[in-house]
Amino acid sequence: MFKIGLAGFIHETNTFSQTPTPLENFLNQSGFYPELRKGKDIFKFKEGRFNIAASGFMSVADELGFEVVPLVWCGTEPSGSLPLSVFDTIMEMIEESLKENKPFDGLFLDLHGAMVYGDLMDGETEILRRVRKIVGDIPIVCSLDLHGNISKECFELATVMIGYRTYPHVDGFENGQRCAFALKHLLDGKPSFKTFKQAPFLMPATTQTTSREPAKSLYEMIPGVEQAEEVISATVMEGFNAVDLPHTGPSVFTYAIDQQSADQAADVLLQAILEREPQFSVDLFPPEEAVQKAMQIAEKANRPVLLADIQDNAGGGSTSDTVWVLQELVKNHAQKAALGLLWDPEAAEIAHQAGEGAVVEMAVGGKSLPGHTPFSASFSVEKLFDGDFLGTGPMVKDRKMNLGKMAQLKVDDVRVVVSTDRMQALDQSFFRVVGIEPAEMKILALKSANHYRADFGPIASEIINVDAPGAIIEDPSKISYQHLREGVRLKGLGPVYKRP
């Protein structure tokens, strides 16, 4: 049996976001991620098929001869940079657990790839530095979200890094399994050589979904590249643009039993990225135009039109409380429309105090983004919810969720789902718990960039991306970078970045 340590520390950081990242977010359930778990409590991920890499890794551990030693696992919704004190507190938990349980034959780390802490410090690189000091020169295999911004130093510190292959991310479980098989390859003493390459341009988020082009065929190439006998693993990182670091952006890394095979596999994937560069651009509509367009389509459609409020996506670190789209829906008298999730703990509390059936004058949303203002109206409280519920769609199926006090508020024929905890609208259950059946709506306004596609995509007649202000800027050429590496193109065939 091989003794394998398992730890996780996950956060996608938006360095331009003012949304705080307190320790509390990691300690308790926060949106997509379960609460912080230590020791044997992590084995709960083994009790089902959870869309988490640690769950997939443990599912095949026994058959691979792994004795898994669970250490510390935590994650929280994307937001601003982690305070140094928060990063250190969690790392101290992981480091202490490593010291108490060493030696190990190998280590599995469930990470994100775009964590930033303190004063623009790269989280994953520091995690690996500290872990290496404790465990020494043993195989360390890392699972990464495909939105990781990976530096060369980070790549070298890990023995193998393997990224998700789907966006929406529905293969967390499978990625954990891929990591386990790669670790077994290393522990069996088989050779492994690696190659790292960065792409020369940034990819706007709306072009990154693997369910349509240009990314769909790119990711479909990976299994074919790996089928070559010499290739152990191949990964394409799309990068997370809302991070002001030199290495922000897409990258490719490959592992093979000889250097030539690793180099050739990386070259094939990088060339495929370059061939698709013109398609990695931006296509957005201003809120008023987007709503009017949606209403026109909805008149004839028999399925909902989706308005993707991509720049106010909690999954990218935004506040999820802007009301630009809500204002336009009400202003244009949209029928059978629903918007969610709107993060407003105060409005949720007022609704719960008033009770179902009450009509309340209140100001919702618009409380976090500088210069924005709430939307004030007379809302009817249609339905309230507070407690646990199960996710139903591919991203969180059978996962216990709790977004605190929630409410369906209605103004005219526009429904708003408000929540106490901040999370992007990636699952239909978020609407159903407050009495809204998404498929019965004519228009669904979703605060999400792409993850909504996994559950809402199948019921949609059309999808419209909205250009409403938020803490995320979809067009990278409009982001005020200060530290990005010079020479990178700021979108497909876009302007070349030069430091100010």
C-alpha positions, 0 to 999 in steps of 0.5 A, a space after each residue: 500500500 502507498 501512503 497518500 496525503 490528501 489536502 485541498 485549498 480552493 479559491 478563484 481570486 479576482 484581484 479587481 474585486 472589492 468583495 472580501 474573503 474572510 476566514 469565515 467563508 472557508 470555515 462554513 458552507 459558502 456557495 458551491 463548496 462544502 464547509 472546511 473539513 479535517 481528517 476523517 471528515 473528508 471521507 464524506 466525499 467518498 460516500 457519493 459521486 460528488 463533483 469534486 476532485 477529492 471525491 473522484 481521487 478517493 473513489 479509485 484509491 483502494 484499487 490503486 493500492 492507496 492508503 489515503 490520509 485525509 488532512 485538510 480540505 476547504 474552498 469558497 466562492 470567488 471573491 477578492 484577494 485573500 488577506 495574508 492572515 486568512 491564507 496563513 491560518 489555513 496553510 498552518 492547518 495543512 502544514 501541521 497535519 502534514 507534519 503530524 502524519 508524515 512520511 508519505 509516499 505521495 501527495 494529492 492536492 485539490 487546488 484551483 490555480 488562480 488563488 491570490 493572497 496578500 499583496 498580489 502573491 500567487 497562492 498555488 505557488 506558495 502552497 507548493 513551496 510550503 508543502 515541499 519543505 515538509 514532504 520533500 522530494 515525493 510525487 505531488 499531483 495537483 488537480 486544477 480548475 481549467 481557469 488556473 493561471 499557472 506560472 513556470 515556478 508553480 509548474 516546476 514545484 508540482 510533479 504533475 498538474 492535471 486540469 478540468 476539461 469541461 466548462 461548465 465544470 462537470 468533471 471534477 470527479 473524473 479529474 480526481 480519478 485522472 490525478 490518481 492514475 497519474 500518481 500511480 504511474 509515478 509511484 510505480 517508478 515509471 518515467 515522467 517528463 514534462 513540458 510547459 507552454 504559455 499561449 500569447 493571448 487572453 481568452 474572454 470568459 464567454 468564449 471559454 465554454 467547452 460546450 461550443 466553439 472555439 473551445 469545444 473542439 480544442 478540448 475534444 483533442 485532448 483524449 486523442 493526444 493522450 492516446 499516444 502511448 508515450 503521453 501520460 497527461 495533457 492539460 489546456 488551461 484557459 486562464 482567469 483574466 481578472 487577476 493582475 499577475 504576470 502569468 495570467 492567461 492560458 497555458 498548456 502542460 503535458 507529461 510523457 515517458 520521454 521528453 520528445 513526446 511531452 514536447 510534441 503533445 504540447 506543441 500540438 495543443 498550443 498550435 490548436 489554440 493559435 489556430 482558433 485565436 480569431 474566435 476568442 473575441 467578445 460579443 455582448 449587448 447593452 442591458 436595454 438592447 439585450 432585454 428588448 431582444 429577449 422579449 422579441 424572441 420570447 414572444 414566439 419561443 416555447 422555451 425560455 430566453 436566457 440573459 447571461 449577466 456575465 459581469 456580475 457573476 459571483 463565480 468570478 468574484 463579482 458582487 452578484 447584486 447589480 440591478 441593471 438587468 432588473 431595471 430594464 426588465 421592469 422598465 420594459 414590462 417583461 412578462 414571465 421573467 425571473 432573475 437570480 441569484 441577487 445577493 442581498 441579505 438585507 432584502 432577504 431578511 426584510 422579506 422573511 420578517 414580512 412573511 409570504 403574501 406581504 407587499 413591501 416597499 424596499 430597495 434591493 441590490 445595488 449596494 456593493 458596486 461603487 457608484 451603483 444604486 439599489 432598485 426601489 419598488 413595491 415587492 410582493 413576497 411570493 415565497 420564502 425558504 431557509 435551510 438545506 436543499 439538494 442540487 439537481 443539475 450536473 454541477 451540484 447534483 445531490 449536493 447539500 446546499 444552503 444559501 441562507 434565507 432566500 425569497 422570491 420577490 415579485 414586481 409586476 411580472 418580474 420575479 427576483 430570487 434573493 439569497 443571503 449567501 452569494 452564489 452564481 445561478 448554476 442550478 435550477 434548484 435555486 429557483 425551485 426552492 422559492 417556487 419558480 419553475 425555470 422552464 415555465 418562464 419566458 425570460 431567465 436572467 442569470 448571474 453567471 458566465 457559463 456554468 449556468 449552461 450545464 443545467 439551464 442550457 437544455 431548456 433555453 431557446 436562445 442565450 444573450 450575453 449582457 454587457 452590464 457593469 460588474 466587478 468582472 470585465 469580460 473584454 480583457 482589453 478593457 481591464 486596467 492591468 498593471 503587472 501583466 507580462 508585456 507582449 500578450 494580446 488582450 484577446 484573440 487578435 487583440 491589442 498587445 499589452 504594454 505596462 504603464 
